[in-house]
Amino acid sequence: MLVFCWLSCIKMQGQDIEIRGNVSLSGGTTDIYNVLALRADSSIYKGSVCMEKQFLFSLELDSIESFRISSLGYSPVDFGKKQLEDRMKNNIVDLGNVCLSADLTLDEVVVTGVRKRIEISPTGYSVDIKNSYLSDLGHFADVISRIPGISVAPRGKIEVIGKQNPLFVLNGRQLHSPDELQRLDPKNIKTIYVDYSPGPEYDTSYDAVVRIETNDKNQEYYSGSFYNQFEYGRKASNYMQAVVDAKSGNVSYSLDMQYNHSNFEQYDTESKSVWRGEDIVSAERTGSLQGPTNNVVVAPTMQWNINDRNKLEAIYRMEHSYNDSRQIQQFTEDVLGEKKAADTRLSDEIKRTAHNPSLFYTYKTGEHSLRISADYYRMNTKNMQEAKEMYNDGQINTNLQDFNDKYEIFGGAVDYFASLKGWGISAGGKVSAISDNGYYLTNEIDASSSKLNDNTYALYAGLSKSFADFSLSTALRAEFNTVNYRNSAYSEPVEADFFNLFPSLSAIYRKDKLSLSNYRNSAYSEPVEADFFNLFPSLSAIYRKDKLSLSLSYNRKIKRPTFSQLNPNQRYMDPVSYIAGNPLLRSQISDNISFQFSHSNFVFITYFKHLNNPFVGISELTEDNKIWYKDVNIPHMKELDLMAVYSFQRNWFKSNFTFLTRFYDIKYDGEVYSRFCNTPMFQGRIVLDLDLWKGASLYLKGIKYWNMRVTTTEMRDAGYVSAELGQSFLNNRLRLTVGGMDLFKTYDSNT
């Protein structure tokens, strides 16, 4: 992988100057202070920490907008570019004696020598990007892959270790896809928060939240960056991105443009068997899959800072992708003792176009914050699939499938936060309306359509209070959800009633309503209709003393089935297998208890989860002797996680470790598939960053899985090692990186 990284702040190089002066703090003493040269967007162009009274600083004057001298607990002194030019003689700027006055608004100052890069929160931790070496990296992917507890898979998917459905939030805005974060320049990122127990303001389907906050830019500026990444892994792929940012007056503009052309080629093998009484269907196959993918993204944004308290932000994102894959398989099947061999050819063409306009309004004072948002997302998908089976006895079968899908979601939210006399108050409401319409044509004869309407209305309120070293918080979220699903293929309805009563954790703060639903099988023309009203409580207690922090929390989460999990239309896999949804799939409810211990840069988390009606993937033999892959609900499942995170930095050597152990207790249909006493799943992740010489660094990452549960009954081992060597040029404006992901091809044997 060869990466040509960002070239930012597009201005011609100017004259080199020398800035000198003397610094004293009020009271006549000299202490540690910072000398910073700032760009027009308030990002740091160059900086130094000084301990002597005198300082000497060299830089390019045309590359900066201001010069700042600051120290913790004192008001900073700023010099504008014009002031520096006025004082300059023979390329030397003498600032004379600069006295910093005490900042009377700072009640308590604790100097620990080195700023901590990781701060512990009651339900997770945060990483300081702005004041660490991470801000000098070339691309967002380089930053996020170094965050403890987060893993980036070889194909680029961002994962939170131990969590299945994380949410990514940028400056308070919830993202439909973490791909939107790729536009961020690391120099503009302030902090990244990892929250393992999201608050009531987030949808209860998310089990983790990653929040990214960027720097405020107070001055007018313009900047541009270009990023190019070339990869070769059996096939060549290339990713390009250009970002233009500007600010004029109170309005900021940004335009993000991306183009990705990727080629892939993978080889796989598979053996499978499914029983029904004495009947057995088994199959073995070897195959290859290859094809190109093209993806284009255009995303303009505008932010209007109306005044110090009010801000309005408008965002639009358009994405178009095209994938054309070809799969060749050598297939052997044994259906009830009858053996056949076949070569299959499968072509799969997918086109997707998505539009996502959003509008956000924020009002913020010292004690109050109000946020109002409106979001619309639409994606059109067209998928054409052709499968040709050529048996050794001369038989030829052809299967044609044409899918068209239109997915739309509208969301609106109001969130209010306040801090009043030591009490933290939060309240808000959200509404979302999902519409998914699909049309399916098989072999140009059989046609059917499906429609899903899923509306959710939510209200929440929270309260928190601190008492010396202790703090308590509680919140309650109420959701009313209506689901209507219909399929046109058949005509006879099937009805079933489900009655669930969720027990209360505490009568003080929660009593759940009944959850009553009336399902109709979506393989019929009568709709599946269900109404739910659930209460989702949360409660946490935190103790903090110096570097020690202890927290105990409880919350309830829900995971609703997706359209594809409900949709019964069959999708071809191979001559004996297909995948189809299960219209009787119910929402999964989980009760979660977590305990967190942290000290300095070490975090240990114990997480217990009890799932009601969890989704599990199974294979079933149908009446026509085909293998049907689908999701079903099982009554209960329990998980116990033990996770440790440690981060440290020693001059040229930086590293962090994340280790996760997961125990399962799974029972289904009278069978015991796992108990807590059985061998657990284990995942380990190690990241090493080594400074080599000026501007050069070596990045190493290793991940290993043992007993990773793929399905209810299948487990496997996996892992990979990645390495990158980077070198910066032109005062960190240009960075070149060469490296490889999954160097030994151990992450997935079928790639």
C-alpha positions in Angstrom: 0.0 0.0 0.0 1.5 3.3 -1.0 -0.1 6.5 0.3 0.5 10.1 -0.8 -1.0 12.2 2.0 -2.3 15.6 2.5 -0.9 18.9 1.2 -2.6 21.5 3.3 -2.9 25.3 3.6 -2.2 26.1 0.0 0.1 29.1 0.0 3.5 29.8 -1.5 6.5 29.5 0.8 7.7 32.9 2.0 10.5 34.4 3.9 12.1 32.8 7.0 12.1 35.0 10.1 13.3 34.7 13.7 11.1 35.7 16.6 12.8 36.3 20.0 11.8 37.7 23.4 11.7 37.4 27.2 8.7 35.9 29.1 7.8 36.5 32.7 4.7 35.5 34.7 2.9 37.8 37.1 4.8 37.8 40.4 8.2 38.0 38.6 8.7 34.2 38.3 9.5 32.2 35.2 7.6 28.9 34.7 6.8 26.5 31.8 5.2 28.3 29.0 4.1 27.6 25.4 5.2 29.4 22.2 2.8 28.7 19.4 2.7 29.9 15.7 -1.0 29.5 14.5 -2.4 29.2 11.0 -5.5 31.1 9.9 -7.7 28.2 11.0 -6.3 28.4 14.5 -4.4 25.1 14.0 -0.8 24.9 15.2 1.8 25.5 12.5 4.7 25.2 14.9 5.1 25.1 18.7 7.5 24.7 21.5 7.5 24.3 25.3 10.0 26.7 27.0 11.4 26.7 30.5 14.0 29.5 30.2 13.1 33.2 30.4 14.3 33.8 26.9 13.0 32.1 23.7 14.1 32.0 20.1 11.8 30.8 17.3 12.3 30.4 13.5 9.4 30.1 11.0 8.0 31.1 7.7 6.0 34.3 8.2 3.7 33.7 5.2 2.6 30.3 6.7 1.1 31.8 9.9 -1.7 34.2 10.9 -0.8 34.9 14.6 1.8 34.1 17.3 0.8 33.2 20.8 2.6 32.9 24.2 0.6 31.0 26.9 0.9 29.2 30.1 -1.5 27.2 32.2 -3.4 29.5 34.6 -2.4 32.7 32.7 -4.1 34.7 30.0 -2.4 34.2 26.7 -0.8 37.1 24.8 -1.4 37.1 21.0 0.5 38.9 18.2 -1.1 39.2 14.8 0.7 38.9 11.6 0.6 42.6 11.0 2.1 43.3 14.4 5.0 40.9 13.7 5.6 42.6 10.3 5.7 46.0 12.0 8.3 44.9 14.5 10.5 43.0 12.0 14.0 44.3 11.1 16.4 42.3 8.9 14.0 39.2 9.3 14.2 39.4 13.1 11.2 40.2 15.3 12.0 41.2 18.8 9.0 41.1 21.1 10.9 42.4 24.1 9.6 41.5 27.5 6.2 39.7 27.5 4.4 39.5 30.9 1.6 36.9 31.3 -1.1 37.9 33.8 -2.9 35.3 36.0 -6.2 34.1 34.7 -8.6 34.9 37.5 -11.4 32.7 36.0 -9.3 29.6 36.6 -10.2 28.4 40.1 -7.8 25.5 40.5 -4.6 24.7 38.6 -2.9 21.3 38.8 0.4 21.0 36.9 1.4 17.4 36.3 4.3 18.0 34.0 3.0 16.2 30.9 -0.5 16.5 29.5 -2.5 13.3 29.7 -3.4 12.0 26.3 -6.2 9.7 27.6 -8.9 11.0 30.0 -11.2 8.6 31.8 -15.0 9.2 31.8 -17.7 7.4 33.8 -18.6 5.2 30.8 -15.5 5.2 28.6 -12.6 7.5 27.9 -11.4 10.3 25.6 -8.3 10.8 23.6 -6.7 14.2 23.2 -5.8 14.5 19.5 -5.0 18.3 19.3 -2.2 18.2 21.9 -0.7 14.8 20.8 1.4 13.4 18.0 -1.8 12.1 16.4 -2.6 15.6 15.0 0.5 15.3 12.8 -0.7 12.1 11.0 -1.8 12.4 7.4 -5.4 11.0 7.4 -8.3 10.3 9.7 -7.9 6.5 9.2 -4.3 6.8 10.6 -5.7 8.5 13.7 -8.7 6.3 14.4 -6.7 3.1 14.0 -4.5 4.2 16.9 -7.3 4.9 19.3 -7.5 2.3 22.2 -10.5 0.0 21.9 -11.1 0.7 18.2 -10.0 -1.6 15.4 -9.9 -0.9 11.6 -10.3 -4.2 9.6 -8.2 -4.8 6.6 -11.0 -3.7 4.3 -11.4 -0.4 6.2 -14.4 -1.1 8.4 -14.2 0.8 11.8 -15.1 -1.4 14.7 -15.4 -0.8 18.5 -14.0 -3.9 20.1 -16.6 -5.9 21.9 -19.6 -4.0 20.4 -21.8 -4.9 17.5 -23.6 -1.7 16.6 -21.6 1.5 17.3 -22.8 5.0 16.4 -20.4 7.7 15.1 -21.1 11.3 16.0 -19.3 14.4 14.5 -19.7 17.6 16.5 -23.1 16.4 17.8 -24.3 15.2 14.4 -25.1 11.5 14.1 -23.7 10.0 11.0 -25.3 7.4 8.7 -21.9 6.0 7.8 -18.5 6.4 9.4 -17.1 6.9 5.9 -18.1 10.6 6.2 -15.3 11.0 8.8 -12.6 10.3 6.1 -12.7 14.0 5.2 -11.4 15.2 8.5 -7.8 16.6 8.7 -6.1 15.3 11.9 -4.9 18.8 12.6 -8.5 19.9 13.0 -9.6 17.2 15.4 -9.7 18.2 19.0 -10.9 15.1 20.9 -12.3 11.6 20.2 -14.6 10.0 22.9 -15.3 6.3 23.2 -18.5 5.7 25.2 -19.4 2.1 26.0 -22.7 3.0 27.7 -24.5 5.6 25.5 -26.8 8.1 27.2 -30.6 8.4 26.7 -30.2 11.0 23.9 -29.1 8.2 21.5 -31.3 5.5 20.0 -31.3 2.4 22.2 -30.2 0.2 19.4 -26.6 1.5 19.7 -24.4 -0.2 22.1 -21.4 2.2 21.8 -20.9 5.8 20.7 -17.7 7.3 19.2 -17.8 11.1 19.3 -15.4 13.3 17.4 -15.1 17.0 18.1 -13.2 19.4 15.9 -11.4 22.6 16.7 -13.2 26.0 16.6 -11.8 28.2 13.9 -12.1 31.9 14.8 -10.2 33.6 12.0 -10.8 33.9 8.3 -8.8 31.3 6.3 -8.8 29.1 3.2 -7.1 25.7 2.9 -7.0 22.7 0.7 -5.8 19.1 1.1 -5.3 16.2 -1.2 -5.0 12.6 -0.3 -4.2 9.6 -2.5 -3.9 6.0 -1.5 -2.7 3.3 -3.8 -3.1 -0.4 -2.9 -2.1 -3.6 -4.5 -3.4 -7.0 -3.3 -3.7 -9.3 -6.3 -5.4 -6.4 -8.0 -4.6 -2.6 -8.0 -6.9 -0.1 -6.3 -6.7 3.6 -5.8 -8.5 6.1 -3.6 -8.4 9.9 -4.0 -9.8 12.7 -1.9 -9.7 16.4 -2.2 -11.1 18.8 0.5 -11.4 22.6 0.3 -12.2 24.6 3.5 -12.7 28.3 3.9 -14.1 30.9 6.3 -15.4 34.4 5.4 -16.9 36.5 8.2 -19.2 34.3 10.2 -19.7 31.7 7.5 -17.5 28.6 7.0 -17.6 26.5 3.8 -16.3 23.0 3.0 -16.3 20.8 -0.1 -15.3 17.1 0.1 -14.8 15.1 -3.1 -13.8 11.5 -3.2 -13.3 8.9 -5.9 -12.5 5.2 -5.2 -11.7 2.6 -7.7 -11.0 -0.8 -6.1 -10.4 -4.2 -7.6 -10.7 -7.4 -5.6 -9.9 -11.0 -6.2 -10.5 -13.7 -3.5 -10.6 -17.5 -3.3 -12.6 -19.5 -1.0 -13.6 -23.1 0.0 -16.7 -24.3 1.9 -18.2 -27.5 3.2 -21.7 -27.6 4.7 -24.3 -30.2 5.8 -27.9 -29.8 7.0 -30.0 -32.5 8.6 -33.8 -33.0 8.7 -34.4 -36.2 10.7 -32.6 -38.9 8.6 -32.4 -36.7 5.5 -29.1 -35.0 4.8 -28.1 -32.4 2.2 -24.4 -31.6 1.9 -22.2 -29.7 -0.5 -18.6 -28.7 -1.1 -17.3 -26.0 -3.3 -14.2 -24.1 -4.3 -14.5 -20.8 -6.0 -13.1 -17.4 -7.0 -14.6 -14.0 -6.8 -13.4 -10.8 -8.6 -14.7 -7.5 -9.9 -14.3 -3.8 -9.7 -16.1 -1.2 -7.5 -16.3 2.5 -8.3 -17.5 5.0 -5.7 -18.0 8.8 -6.0 -18.8 11.1 -3.1 -19.6 14.9 -3.2 -20.3 16.6 0.2 -20.6 20.3 0.5 -21.2 21.9 4.0 -21.9 25.4 5.3 -21.8 26.7 8.9 -23.1 30.1 9.9 -22.1 31.4 13.3 -24.9 33.8 13.8 -23.4 35.1 17.1 -21.6 33.7 20.1 -24.6 31.7 21.1 -26.4 30.6 17.9 -25.0 28.4 15.1 -26.7 27.0 12.0 -25.2 24.2 9.9 -26.3 22.8 6.5 -24.8 19.6 5.1 -25.5 17.6 1.9 -23.9 14.3 0.9 -24.3 12.5 -2.4 -22.8 9.1 -3.0 -22.9 6.8 -6.0 -21.4 3.4 -6.3 -21.2 0.7 -8.9 -20.1 -2.9 -8.3 -19.8 -5.7 -10.9 -18.6 -9.0 -9.5 -18.0 -12.4 -11.2 -17.9 -15.6 -9.3 -16.8 -19.0 -10.6 -17.5 -22.1 -8.5 -16.7 -25.8 -8.7 -19.6 -27.4 -6.9 -20.4 -30.9 -5.6 -23.7 -31.7 -3.9 -25.2 -34.7 -2.2 -29.0 -34.4 -1.9 -30.5 -37.3 0.0 -27.8 -39.7 -1.4 -28.0 -38.4 -5.0 -24.6 -36.9 -6.0 -24.0 -34.3 -8.7 -21.2 -32.0 -9.8 -21.5 -28.7 -11.5 -19.6 -25.6 -12.5 -21.5 -22.4 -11.7 -21.1 -18.8 -13.1 -22.6 -16.0 -11.0 -22.6 -12.4 -12.1 -23.8 -9.7 -9.6 -24.3 -6.1 -10.6 -25.2 -3.5 -7.9 -25.8 0.2 -8.4 -26.5 2.5 -5.4 -27.2 6.2 -5.2 -27.7 8.0 -1.9 -28.7 11.6 -1.0 -28.5 13.0 2.5 -29.3 16.6 3.3 -29.2 17.7 6.9 -29.9 20.9 8.9 -28.7 21.6 12.4 -29.3 24.5 14.8 -27.4 25.0 18.1 -27.9 27.4 20.9 -25.3 27.4 23.6 -24.6 29.5 26.7 -22.5 28.8 29.8 -25.2 26.7 31.5 -27.7 25.8 28.7 -27.5 24.0 25.4 -30.2 23.4 22.8 -29.8 21.5 19.6 -32.5 21.0 16.9 -31.8 18.8 13.9 -33.6 17.6 10.8 -32.2 14.8 8.6 -33.4 13.1 5.4 -31.7 10.1 3.8 -32.6 8.3 0.6 -30.9 5.4 -1.1 -31.9 3.7 -4.4 -30.5 0.3 -5.1 -30.6 -1.8 -8.3 -29.2 -5.3 -8.2 -29.2 -7.7 -11.1 -28.0 -11.2 -10.6 -27.6 -14.1 -13.1 -26.6 -17.6 -12.1 -25.8 -20.4 -14.5 -25.4 -24.0 -13.3 -23.7 -26.5 -15.7 -23.9 -30.1 -14.4 -21.6 -32.9 -15.6 -24.6 -34.8 -17.0 -25.4 -32.0 -19.4 -28.1 -30.3 -17.4 -28.1 -26.5 -17.5 -30.1 -24.3 -15.1 -30.3 -20.5 -15.2 -31.5 -18.3 -12.4 -32.2 -14.6 -13.1 -33.0 -12.1 -10.3 -33.7 -8.4 -10.5 -34.0 -6.4 -7.3 -35.0 -2.7 -7.0 -35.1 -1.1 -3.6 -35.9 2.5 -2.4 -35.0 3.2 1.2 -35.9 6.5 2.8 -35.7 7.8 6.4 -36.6 11.2 7.9 -35.5 12.1 11.3 -35.9 15.0 13.6 -34.6 15.7 17.1 -34.6 18.3 19.9 -32.0 17.9 22.7 -31.6 20.2 25.7 -28.9 20.1 28.3 -28.4 22.3 31.4 -26.1 22.6 34.4 -27.9 24.3 37.3 -26.5 24.6 40.8 -24.6 21.4 40.5 -27.4 19.4 38.9 -27.1 18.2 35.3 -30.4 18.1 33.4 -31.0 16.6 30.0 -34.3 16.2 28.1 -35.4 15.8 24.5 -37.5 14.1 21.9 -36.9 12.3 18.6 -39.0 11.1 15.7 -37.9 8.9 12.8 -39.9 7.5 9.8 -38.5 4.7 7.7 -39.9 3.6 4.4 -38.5 0.7 2.4 -40.0 -0.3 -0.9 -38.7 -3.3 -2.8 -39.6 -4.9 -6.2 -38.3 -8.4 -7.0 -38.4 -10.2 -10.4 -37.2 -13.8 -10.7 -36.6 -15.5 -14.0 -38.6 -12.7 -15.7 -41.8 -14.5 -14.6 -42.3 -14.3 -10.8 -42.7 -10.8 -9.5 -43.4 -9.6 -5.9 -43.1 -6.4 -4.0 -42.5 -5.7 -0.3 -43.1 -2.5 1.7 -41.9 -1.6 5.2 -43.0 1.4 7.2 -41.3 1.8 10.6 -42.0 4.8 12.7 -40.4 5.6 16.1 -41.3 8.3 18.6 -39.1 8.8 21.6 -38.9 11.1 24.7 -36.1 11.1 27.3 -35.1 12.8 30.5 -32.0 12.6 32.6 -30.7 13.9 35.9 -27.2 13.9 37.4 -25.6 15.2 40.6 -22.1 15.2 42.1 -21.3 14.8 45.8 -17.6 15.3 46.7 -15.9 12.3 45.1 -19.2 10.6 44.1 -21.6 11.3 41.3 -24.9 9.7 40.4 -26.9 9.9 37.2 -30.2 8.4 36.1 -32.2 8.6 32.9 -35.4 7.2 31.3 -36.2 6.9 27.6 -39.6 6.0 26.3 -40.1 4.8 22.8 -43.2 4.1 20.8 -42.6 2.1 17.6 -45.1 1.1 14.9 -44.2 -1.4 12.2 -46.2 -2.3 9.1 -44.8 -4.8 6.6 -46.5 -6.4 3.6 -45.5 -8.7 0.8 -47.5 -9.2 -2.4 -46.5 -12.8 -3.2 -49.2 -14.7 -1.3 -52.7 -14.3 -0.1 -53.4 -16.2 3.2 -52.6 -14.4 6.5 -51.1 -16.1 9.5 -51.7 -14.4 12.9 -49.8 -14.7 16.1 -49.9 -12.7 19.3 -47.0 -12.0 21.6 -47.2 -10.6 25.1 -44.1 -9.4 26.9 -43.8 -7.9 30.3 -40.5 -6.3 31.1 -39.7 -6.5 34.9 -38.7 -3.3 36.7 -35.2 -2.7 37.9 -36.4 -0.3 40.5 -39.8 1.0 41.3 -38.2 4.4 42.1 -37.4 5.2 38.5 -38.9 2.8 36.1 -42.0 0.7 35.4 -42.3 -0.8 32.0 -45.4 -0.8 30.0 -46.7 -3.9 28.2 -45.4 -4.8 24.7 -48.2 -6.3 22.7 -47.9 -7.1 19.0 -50.0 -8.7 16.3 -47.8 -10.3 13.6 -48.8 -11.6 10.2 -46.4 -13.6 8.1 -44.9 -11.3 5.5 -44.9 -14.1 2.9 -48.6 -13.2 2.6 -50.4 -10.2 1.3 -51.9 -9.2 4.7 -49.5 -6.9 6.5 -47.4 -7.6 9.5 -48.4 -5.0 12.0 -46.8 -4.4 15.4 -47.0 -1.6 18.0 -44.5 -1.4 20.8 -44.2 0.9 23.8 -41.0 0.3 25.9 -39.2 2.2 28.6 -35.4 2.1 28.6 -34.0 3.1 32.0 -30.3 3.8 32.8 -28.6 4.4 36.1 -24.9 4.9 37.0 -22.8 5.7 40.0 -19.2 7.0 39.8 -16.5 7.4 42.4 -13.4 9.5 41.6 -10.3 10.2 43.7 -7.1 11.5 42.1 -6.2 9.1 39.3 -8.6 6.4 40.5 -12.1 6.1 39.0 -14.8 3.4 39.7 -18.2 3.3 38.0 -21.2 0.9 38.0 -24.0 1.3 35.5 -27.2 -0.3 34.2 -29.1 0.3 31.0 -31.5 -1.4 28.6 -31.1 -1.6 24.8 -33.1 -2.8 21.9 -32.1 -4.1 18.5 -34.8 -4.2 15.8 -34.7 -6.5 12.8 -33.8 -4.8 9.5 -35.7 -4.9 6.3 -33.5 -7.6 4.8 -33.9 -9.7 7.9 -37.7 -9.6 7.6 -37.9 -9.8 3.8 -38.9 -13.4 2.7 -37.8 -13.1 -0.9 -35.1 -15.6 -1.7 -31.6 -14.6 -2.8 -29.5 -17.1 -4.7 -26.3 -18.4 -3.1 -25.5 -21.7 -4.9 -27.4 -24.6 -6.4 -28.6 -25.9 -3.0 -28.6 -22.8 -0.9 -30.4 -19.4 -0.6 -30.8 -16.7 1.9 -34.1 -15.1 2.9 -35.5 -13.1 5.7 -37.8 -14.3 8.5 -41.0 -12.1 8.8 -41.6 -13.5 12.3 -38.4 -12.1 13.7 -38.9 -10.0 16.8 -36.9 -7.2 18.4 -34.0 -8.1 20.6 -34.0 -6.6 24.1 -30.9 -6.6 26.3 -30.3 -5.7 30.0 -26.8 -4.6 30.5 -24.7 -4.1 33.7 -21.1 -2.8 33.5 -18.4 -2.1 36.0 -15.4 0.1 35.1 -12.1 0.5 37.0 -9.6 3.0 35.8 -6.3 4.3 37.1 -4.1 6.7 35.1 -3.9 5.3 31.6 -5.3 1.9 32.5 -9.0 0.9 32.1 -10.7 -2.4 33.0 -14.3 -3.0 32.1 -16.6 -5.9 33.1 -19.8 -6.1 31.0 -22.7 -8.5 31.5 -25.5 -8.7 29.0 -28.7 -10.7 29.2 -30.5 -10.8 25.9 -34.2 -11.6 25.4 -35.2 -12.9 21.9 -31.6 -12.5 20.5 -31.0 -12.9 16.8 -29.0 -16.0 15.8 -28.3 -17.3 12.3 -29.3 -20.8 11.4 -29.6 -23.1 8.4 -32.8 -25.1 7.8 -33.7 -27.8 5.3 -36.8 -26.9 3.3 -39.4 -29.2 1.8 -37.8 -29.0 -1.6 -34.4 -30.0 0.0 -32.8 -26.6 -0.2 -30.7 -25.0 2.5 -32.3 -21.9 3.8 -30.1 -19.4 5.8 -32.1 -17.1 8.0 -32.2 -15.4 11.4 -34.4 -16.6 14.2 -35.1 -15.6 17.8 -34.0 -17.8 20.7 -35.5 -17.2 24.1 -32.3 -16.1 26.0 -28.6 -15.6 25.7 -26.0 -14.3 28.1 -22.6 -12.7 27.5 -19.9 -11.7 29.9 -17.1 -9.5 28.7 -13.8 -8.7 30.4 -11.8 -5.9 28.7 -8.6 -4.1 29.5 -7.2 -1.1 27.8 -3.7 0.4 28.5 -1.9 3.3 26.8 1.5 4.8 27.4 4.1 7.1 25.8 7.8 7.1 26.3 9.5 9.8 24.1 10.0 8.0 20.8 7.9 5.0 21.7 4.1 5.1 21.9 1.7 2.1 22.3 -1.7 0.9 23.5 -3.1 -2.5 24.2 -6.7 -3.8 24.2 -7.6 -7.2 25.4 -11.1 -8.7 25.4 -12.4 -12.0 26.8 -16.0 -13.0 26.1 -17.9 -15.9 27.8 -21.2 -17.2 26.3 -24.2 -19.0 27.8 -26.4 -20.2 24.8 -29.3 -22.6 24.8 -31.8 -23.2 22.0 -34.4 -25.8 21.4 -33.2 -28.1 24.2 -29.6 -27.9 23.1 -26.8 -26.3 25.0 -24.3 -24.6 22.7 -22.2 -22.9 25.2 -21.8 -22.2 28.9 -19.8 -19.7 30.9 -17.4 -22.5 32.0 -16.5 -23.3 28.4 -13.5 -21.9 26.6 -14.2 -18.2 25.9 -13.6 -16.0 22.9 -10.4 -13.9 23.2 -9.4 -10.9 21.2 -6.1 -9.0 21.5 -5.0 -5.8 19.8 -1.5 -4.1 20.0 -0.5 -0.8 18.4 3.1 0.4 18.3 4.3 3.8 17.1 8.0 4.3 16.8 9.7 7.6 16.0 12.7 6.9 13.7 14.3 10.1 12.6 13.0 13.6 11.9 9.5 13.4 10.3 9.7 9.6 10.1 7.7 6.9 12.0 7.0 3.2 11.9 3.5 2.0 12.8 2.8 -1.6 13.7 -0.6 -3.2 14.5 -1.4 -6.7 15.4 -4.9 -8.3 16.1 -5.6 -11.9 17.1 -8.9 -13.7 17.6 -9.3 -17.0 19.3 -12.6 -18.9 19.3 -14.3 -16.1 17.5 -18.0 -17.1 17.2 -19.1 -16.8 13.6 -22.5 -18.4 14.1 -24.3 -20.1 17.0 -22.4 -23.3 16.4 -19.3 -22.2 14.5 -16.1 -20.7 15.9 -12.8 -20.0 14.3 -9.4 -18.3 14.9 -8.2 -15.3 12.9 -5.8 -12.4 13.1 -3.5 -10.2 11.1 -0.5 -7.9 11.2 -0.2 -4.5 9.5 2.8 -2.2 9.1 3.3 1.4 7.8 6.4 3.5 7.3 5.8 7.2 7.0 7.9 10.3 6.2 6.8 13.9 6.4 8.1 16.7 4.2 7.7 20.5 3.7 7.0 21.2 7.4 4.4 18.4 7.7 2.5 19.6 4.6 3.3 16.4 2.7 3.4 12.9 4.1 4.3 9.7 2.2 3.4 6.3 3.7 4.1 2.8 2.5 2.9 -0.3 4.2 0.6 -3.3 4.1 -2.6 -4.5 5.7 -2.9 -8.2 6.7 0.7 -8.9 5.6 0.4 -12.6 5.9 -3.2 -13.1 4.7 -4.3 -14.5 8.1 -7.4 -12.4 8.7 -9.8 -14.4 6.6 -8.7 -17.6 4.9 -11.3 -17.0 2.2 -9.7 -13.9 0.8 
